[in-house]
Amino acid sequence: MFAGNQPGLCHHCPVKLTIVHIDPAPPTRSTPGVDFGWTDAEGELYERARKFGGAVGGAKDGAFTFSRENWKRCGDFGLLGLSIPAAHGGMGLSAQTTARVLEGFSRGCDDTGLAFSVAAHLFACLMPIEAFATDAVKARLVRPLATGAAIGANAITEAEAGSDVFAQKTRAVRDADEYVLTGNKVFVTNGPEADVFLVYASTNPAHGYLGITAFVIERSAPGLTVGKRFETIGLQGAPIGAIYLEDCRVPVENMLGSEGGGGVVFQHSMAWERACLFATYLGVMERQLEQAMKFASERRQFGKPIARNQAVSHRIVDMKLRSEAARLLLYKACWMLDSGEDPTLAAALAKLAVSEAAIESGMDAIRIHGGAGVMVEAGVERGLRDAIPSVVFSGTSEMQRELIAKALGL
């Protein structure tokens, strides 16, 4: 997941959870242009996702920890296969609706790490498998991944291959009906818990970008060692770590697409990830806005609510402005995905806008809450810590600016 140029990167709840059975014909987007409205079915799904997020979120003993129990709940709800065809165990939603549901879930769930793990699993591992794997691999893995019986992880980043993601040192050498992989991957989201890994390796170093190949590796594969979980600044509920490949043998049928086609697989996953994953932060910003407005209306200083102070009210206005602008950019990127248009520029704009807005909103929430904002037990400062990694993973903000500049012909 993390492809930065610097080191980057459920819980038991008191609410009785009712498993949601999804309509076999879920809502899809069918309008020819960007639609700013939602059907009744889409609105209902958003609200169900928001309520489900509230039920599955919550710290245990003051901390967020990953649990298979909550992961399976997410699978039962349908979150882990939102954009996967219904025939393969998913909900078959469009990119726009997928993003909207993730936004709703993150608005209700205060464990942003869990939401991040869900999105990373779906966009960076499961969707490439569904799109590029052989029929045999699809039949074996897609449904378990889409329903929560298995956890997926994407392993591309290396210590010396961050923003330069195709400077891979991990090698894959063909040996009869197998490939033998050797190398290490870092910042693997879901890595410590994953059952299935999508691993990128160089099959022909001389060809650079065209020499990268993607493979599906199951946890039981000989030669694969899963490292311990990293401690990160935020996203506490997301297990992030490293994996080590030492003469790891992978059947040829586990290759995604063709040899040397890893760049195509990666770009496919990045388009979905940059467009849809960041909807999680839209949900977080909406929750922060609601909390800031409530606090500012109730907190009184000098005989009046602090919301009556222009310095506070304008800060809240800025939170609203940033989130709405970022939301429109993200929806446009999703619409382009659904329309079959090249979403590269739109996704880069959306990713940049959302991640930078998330940090600013986190800072504003702390300033509005004052002393309470810096107290860990209040939970306000966690929004900022969870936002900071967003400018590193899925390509740093600097890399998004490079993509945008290139698209502008600069």
Phi, psi and omega per residue, in radians:
M1 nan -0.816 -3.050
F2 -1.433 2.162 3.129
A3 -2.268 0.901 -3.076
G4 -1.685 2.989 3.107
N5 -1.715 0.297 3.091
Q6 -2.653 2.791 -3.130
P7 -0.970 2.039 3.119
G8 -2.028 -2.300 2.926
L9 -2.055 nan nan
C10 nan -0.781 -3.070
H11 2.873 2.733 3.062
H12 -1.615 2.374 -3.103
C13 -2.174 2.651 -3.096
P14 -1.347 -0.167 -3.097
V15 -1.509 2.263 3.065
K16 -1.197 2.183 -3.031
L17 -1.699 2.244 3.032
T18 -1.807 2.161 -3.125
I19 -1.172 2.305 -3.116
V20 -1.572 2.252 3.054
H21 -1.713 2.055 -3.032
I22 -1.401 2.414 3.038
D23 -0.992 2.264 -3.124
P24 -1.092 -0.250 3.080
A25 -2.062 1.316 -3.051
P26 -1.184 2.835 -3.112
P27 -1.163 2.496 3.070
T28 -2.324 2.798 3.112
R29 -1.537 2.288 -3.108
S30 -2.297 0.003 -3.102
T31 -1.320 2.630 -3.071
P32 -1.299 -0.361 -3.118
G33 -2.127 -3.098 3.099
V34 -1.150 2.148 -3.073
D35 -1.859 2.127 -3.114
F36 -1.607 0.065 3.099
G37 -1.933 2.916 3.129
W38 -2.252 2.498 3.097
T39 -1.197 2.889 3.104
D40 -1.044 -0.695 -3.134
A41 -1.134 -0.699 3.112
E42 -1.179 -0.693 3.097
G43 -1.111 -0.682 3.123
E44 -1.162 -0.709 3.128
L45 -1.136 -0.676 3.079
Y46 -1.046 -0.827 -3.107
E47 -1.150 -0.667 3.099
R48 -1.130 -0.682 3.111
A49 -1.149 -0.694 3.123
R50 -1.106 -0.788 3.140
K51 -1.172 -0.681 3.096
F52 -1.096 -0.716 3.100
G53 -1.033 -0.690 3.107
G54 -1.150 -0.546 -3.134
A55 -1.350 -0.627 -3.050
V56 -1.582 -0.314 -3.137
G57 -1.412 3.134 3.083
G58 2.022 2.348 -3.131
A59 -1.352 2.598 3.045
K60 -1.981 2.154 -3.096
D61 0.954 0.673 3.055
G62 1.411 0.106 -3.108
A63 -2.471 2.684 3.044
F64 -1.643 2.265 3.108
T65 -2.296 2.558 3.138
F66 -1.326 2.425 3.085
S67 -2.427 2.494 3.080
R68 -1.122 -0.545 3.140
E69 -1.066 -0.856 3.137
N70 -1.205 -0.580 3.103
W71 -1.078 -0.777 3.125
K72 -1.135 -0.614 3.062
R73 -1.068 -0.734 3.101
C74 -1.088 -0.656 3.101
G75 -1.172 -0.725 3.119
D76 -1.103 -0.620 3.108
F77 -1.200 -0.610 -3.105
G78 2.044 -0.023 -3.060
L79 -1.099 -0.589 -3.013
L80 -1.356 -0.165 3.132
G81 -2.351 0.560 -3.048
L82 -0.875 -0.824 -3.041
S83 -1.777 0.200 3.108
I84 -1.592 2.434 -3.140
P85 -0.925 2.503 -3.133
A86 -1.036 -0.569 3.139
A87 -1.096 -0.356 -3.120
H88 -1.881 0.250 3.079
G89 1.751 0.025 -3.127
G90 -1.744 -2.878 -3.133
M91 -1.848 -0.202 3.070
G92 1.168 0.553 -3.096
L93 -1.444 2.699 3.032
S94 -1.246 2.964 3.104
A95 -1.093 -0.736 -3.127
Q96 -1.072 -0.801 -3.117
T97 -1.239 -0.646 3.070
T98 -0.997 -0.841 3.139
A99 -1.076 -0.727 -3.122
R100 -1.098 -0.718 3.135
V101 -1.169 -0.745 3.090
L102 -1.085 -0.660 3.089
E103 -1.067 -0.786 3.126
G104 -1.098 -0.762 3.129
F105 -1.051 -0.784 -3.105
S106 -1.232 -0.496 3.076
R107 -1.147 -0.635 -3.131
G108 -1.520 -0.499 -3.030
C109 -1.687 2.071 -3.132
D110 -1.446 -0.020 3.036
D111 -1.630 1.478 -3.111
T112 -1.113 -0.484 3.092
G113 -1.066 -0.700 3.103
L114 -1.130 -0.781 3.121
A115 -1.066 -0.696 3.114
F116 -1.119 -0.748 3.118
S117 -1.085 -0.727 3.120
V118 -1.048 -0.855 -3.097
A119 -1.179 -0.694 3.125
A120 -1.108 -0.765 3.093
H121 -0.990 -0.807 -3.051
L122 -1.261 -0.905 -2.973
F123 -1.484 -0.581 -3.044
A124 -1.698 -0.223 -3.140
C125 -2.182 -1.057 -3.016
L126 -1.144 -0.817 -3.087
M127 -1.113 -0.725 3.047
P128 -1.081 -0.631 3.099
I129 -1.123 -0.785 -3.127
E130 -1.116 -0.585 -3.075
A131 -1.484 -0.548 -2.944
F132 -2.155 -0.210 -3.058
A133 -1.290 2.814 3.034
T134 -1.179 2.811 -3.132
D135 -1.043 -0.641 -3.130
A136 -1.138 -0.742 3.126
V137 -1.190 -0.731 3.089
K138 -1.014 -0.826 -3.098
A139 -1.072 -0.558 -3.095
R140 -1.467 -0.564 -2.923
L141 -2.035 -0.559 -2.969
V142 -1.084 -0.863 -3.100
R143 -1.096 -0.822 3.090
P144 -1.014 -0.659 3.122
L145 -1.218 -0.672 -3.090
A146 -1.282 -0.421 -3.057
T147 -1.826 -0.045 3.081
G148 1.656 0.056 3.083
A149 -1.293 -0.334 3.133
A150 -2.425 2.773 -3.125
I151 -2.043 2.333 -3.121
G152 -1.893 2.650 3.116
A153 -2.469 2.651 3.099
N154 -1.955 2.217 -3.095
A155 -2.151 1.719 3.094
I156 -2.202 -0.652 -3.033
T157 -1.235 2.428 3.060
E158 -2.208 2.895 -3.108
A159 -0.996 -0.623 -3.119
E160 -1.877 0.132 -3.140
A161 -2.326 1.358 3.128
G162 -1.669 -1.650 3.080
S163 -1.114 -0.542 3.059
D164 -1.510 1.244 -2.936
V165 -1.140 -0.336 -3.103
F166 -1.699 0.167 3.029
A167 -1.530 0.951 -3.020
Q168 -1.296 2.356 2.994
K169 -1.734 -0.302 3.070
T170 -1.168 2.259 -3.069
R171 -1.978 2.585 3.038
A172 -2.257 2.124 -3.082
V173 -2.058 2.241 3.136
R174 -1.220 2.324 3.066
D175 -2.430 1.644 -3.092
A176 1.034 -2.055 -3.091
D177 -1.662 0.329 -3.130
E178 -2.384 2.825 2.907
Y179 -1.966 2.491 3.103
V180 -1.929 2.047 -3.062
L181 -1.850 2.422 3.092
T182 -2.432 2.253 3.124
G183 2.665 3.107 -3.112
N184 -2.210 2.542 3.080
K185 -2.174 2.498 -3.133
V186 -2.156 2.898 3.121
F187 0.939 0.802 3.136
V188 -1.533 1.832 3.129
T189 -1.164 2.272 -3.063
N190 1.343 -0.056 -3.051
G191 -0.859 -0.902 -3.086
P192 -1.058 -0.379 -3.101
E193 -1.940 -0.171 -2.931
A194 -1.194 2.592 3.033
D195 -1.746 -0.440 -3.074
V196 -2.323 2.322 -3.142
F197 -2.106 2.335 2.964
L198 -1.708 1.950 -3.011
V199 -2.008 2.338 3.074
Y200 -1.794 2.348 3.133
A201 -2.525 2.778 -3.139
S202 -1.565 2.118 3.054
T203 -1.702 -0.271 3.092
N204 -2.643 1.530 -3.072
P205 -0.952 -0.541 -3.097
A206 -1.177 -0.343 -3.086
H207 -1.676 0.027 3.081
G208 0.960 -2.143 -3.126
Y209 -0.920 -0.698 -3.097
L210 -1.444 0.053 3.105
G211 -1.876 0.140 -3.131
I212 -1.646 2.396 -3.138
T213 -2.275 2.534 -3.136
A214 -1.817 2.462 -3.122
F215 -2.332 2.615 2.988
V216 -1.739 2.160 -3.137
I217 -2.169 2.203 3.106
E218 -1.534 2.677 -2.986
R219 -1.016 -0.514 -3.092
S220 -1.386 -0.045 -3.078
A221 -1.058 2.282 3.092
P222 -1.116 2.378 -3.128
G223 1.674 -0.091 3.090
L224 -1.759 2.188 3.074
T225 -2.107 2.276 -3.136
V226 -1.731 2.192 -3.114
G227 -1.406 3.034 3.128
K228 -1.289 2.843 -3.141
R229 -1.216 2.434 3.043
F230 -1.414 2.630 2.954
E231 -1.617 2.157 -3.059
T232 -2.109 2.866 -3.069
I233 -1.150 -0.531 -3.126
G234 -2.599 -2.909 -3.122
L235 0.937 0.864 -3.010
Q236 -1.020 -0.579 -3.104
G237 -1.414 0.015 3.139
A238 -1.775 2.098 3.095
P239 -1.371 2.085 -3.079
I240 -2.213 2.320 -3.108
G241 -2.790 -2.719 -3.115
A242 -2.173 2.772 2.991
I243 -2.271 2.684 -3.067
Y244 -2.238 2.250 -3.115
L245 -1.995 2.078 3.132
E246 -2.260 1.766 -3.066
D247 0.895 0.810 -3.124
C248 -1.401 2.067 -3.065
R249 -1.619 2.232 -3.091
V250 -2.221 2.246 3.111
P251 -1.041 2.575 3.127
V252 -0.999 -0.591 -3.120
E253 -1.148 -0.247 3.124
N254 -1.498 0.027 3.059
M255 -1.309 2.407 3.082
L256 -1.609 2.174 -3.109
G257 1.192 -2.430 -3.089
S258 -1.917 2.867 3.057
E259 -1.103 2.292 -3.085
G260 1.495 -0.006 -3.121
G261 -1.686 0.266 -3.113
G262 -1.106 -0.529 3.119
G263 -1.112 -0.646 3.109
V264 -1.166 -0.734 3.109
V265 -1.074 -0.787 -3.118
F266 -1.108 -0.781 -3.133
Q267 -1.130 -0.621 3.083
H268 -1.074 -0.833 -3.122
S269 -1.187 -0.638 -3.137
M270 -1.166 -0.631 3.122
A271 -1.047 -0.810 3.126
W272 -1.218 -0.711 -3.086
E273 -1.135 -0.848 -3.100
R274 -1.198 -0.531 -3.137
A275 -1.408 -0.775 -2.965
C276 -1.780 -0.662 -3.081
L277 -1.010 -0.638 -3.043
F278 -1.312 -0.053 2.962
A279 -1.102 -0.419 3.086
T280 -1.046 -0.673 -3.136
Y281 -1.300 -0.436 3.022
L282 -1.106 -0.729 3.096
G283 -1.115 -0.708 3.113
V284 -1.091 -0.790 -3.126
M285 -1.127 -0.615 3.093
E286 -1.129 -0.723 3.102
R287 -1.149 -0.733 3.107
Q288 -1.063 -0.724 3.139
L289 -1.078 -0.803 3.129
E290 -1.064 -0.765 -3.134
Q291 -1.154 -0.697 3.137
A292 -1.150 -0.730 3.127
M293 -1.119 -0.734 3.131
K294 -1.117 -0.810 -3.127
F295 -1.099 -0.799 -3.096
A296 -1.144 -0.496 3.123
S297 -1.379 -0.467 -3.086
E298 -1.697 -0.527 -3.114
R299 -1.330 2.157 -3.101
R300 -1.963 2.360 3.050
Q301 -2.450 2.395 -3.139
F302 0.981 0.628 3.004
G303 1.432 0.208 3.136
K304 -2.666 2.756 3.086
P305 -1.075 2.464 -3.115
I306 -1.132 -0.310 3.079
A307 -1.115 -0.346 3.121
R308 -1.365 -0.176 3.096
N309 -1.485 2.245 -3.061
Q310 -1.021 -0.639 -3.125
A311 -1.062 -0.613 -3.137
V312 -1.403 -0.840 -3.087
S313 -1.094 -0.642 3.135
H314 -1.233 -0.546 3.085
R315 -1.149 -0.690 3.087
I316 -1.149 -0.694 3.075
V317 -1.034 -0.726 3.131
D318 -1.121 -0.646 3.083
M319 -1.069 -0.758 3.126
K320 -1.147 -0.758 -3.122
L321 -1.060 -0.830 -3.112
R322 -1.099 -0.779 -3.081
S323 -1.172 -0.683 -3.139
E324 -1.192 -0.726 3.125
A325 -1.122 -0.761 3.131
A326 -1.125 -0.674 -3.139
R327 -1.078 -0.765 -3.135
L328 -1.110 -0.704 3.094
L329 -1.116 -0.715 -3.132
L330 -1.174 -0.753 3.118
Y331 -1.090 -0.622 3.108
K332 -1.126 -0.750 3.118
A333 -1.069 -0.716 3.118
C334 -1.148 -0.710 3.111
W335 -1.073 -0.698 3.122
M336 -1.139 -0.677 3.057
L337 -1.035 -0.834 -3.127
D338 -1.125 -0.535 -3.093
S339 -1.488 -0.095 -3.130
G340 1.412 0.193 3.099
E341 -1.506 2.797 3.116
D342 -1.209 2.008 -3.063
P343 -1.643 0.164 -2.983
T344 -0.964 -0.926 -3.116
L345 -1.152 -0.812 -3.110
A346 -1.094 -0.693 -3.138
A347 -1.186 -0.672 3.108
A348 -1.144 -0.739 3.087
L349 -1.078 -0.762 -3.120
A350 -1.155 -0.802 -3.131
K351 -1.057 -0.797 3.139
L352 -1.091 -0.834 -3.084
A353 -1.129 -0.785 -3.084
V354 -1.173 -0.822 -3.075
S355 -1.142 -0.729 3.125
E356 -1.209 -0.660 3.101
A357 -1.138 -0.626 -3.133
A358 -1.090 -0.684 3.114
I359 -1.185 -0.787 3.136
E360 -1.082 -0.702 3.117
S361 -1.171 -0.639 3.079
G362 -1.089 -0.721 3.094
M363 -1.160 -0.739 3.140
D364 -1.098 -0.710 3.130
A365 -1.061 -0.713 3.115
I366 -1.132 -0.785 -3.112
R367 -1.116 -0.690 -3.130
I368 -1.177 -0.659 -3.125
H369 -1.414 -0.188 3.084
G370 1.094 -2.286 -3.105
G371 -1.018 -0.680 3.122
A372 -1.104 -0.466 -3.094
G373 -1.164 -0.436 -3.120
V374 -1.752 0.013 3.110
M375 -1.510 2.157 -3.086
V376 -1.022 -0.712 -3.083
E377 -1.136 -0.376 3.114
A378 -1.327 -0.409 3.074
G379 1.445 -0.064 -3.098
V380 -1.233 -0.763 -3.079
E381 -1.156 -0.368 -3.141
R382 -1.078 -0.552 3.122
G383 -1.053 -0.663 3.110
L384 -1.241 -0.765 -3.138
R385 -1.088 -0.662 3.113
D386 -1.226 -0.470 -3.106
A387 -1.395 -0.560 -3.053
I388 -0.973 -0.780 3.132
P389 -1.087 -0.350 -3.066
S390 -1.139 -0.371 3.112
V391 -1.530 0.052 -3.134
V392 -1.986 -0.886 -3.066
F393 -1.311 2.829 -3.082
S394 1.044 0.449 -3.085
G395 1.685 2.171 -3.102
T396 -1.105 2.871 3.072
S397 -1.028 -0.612 3.119
E398 -1.118 -0.685 3.116
M399 -1.201 -0.612 3.089
Q400 -1.135 -0.686 3.095
R401 -1.113 -0.638 3.087
E402 -1.120 -0.745 3.113
L403 -1.082 -0.748 -3.126
I404 -1.172 -0.747 3.115
A405 -1.057 -0.735 3.128
K406 -1.106 -0.721 3.127
A407 -1.131 -0.485 3.121
L408 -1.466 -0.052 3.123
G409 1.459 0.320 -3.122
L410 -1.544 nan nan
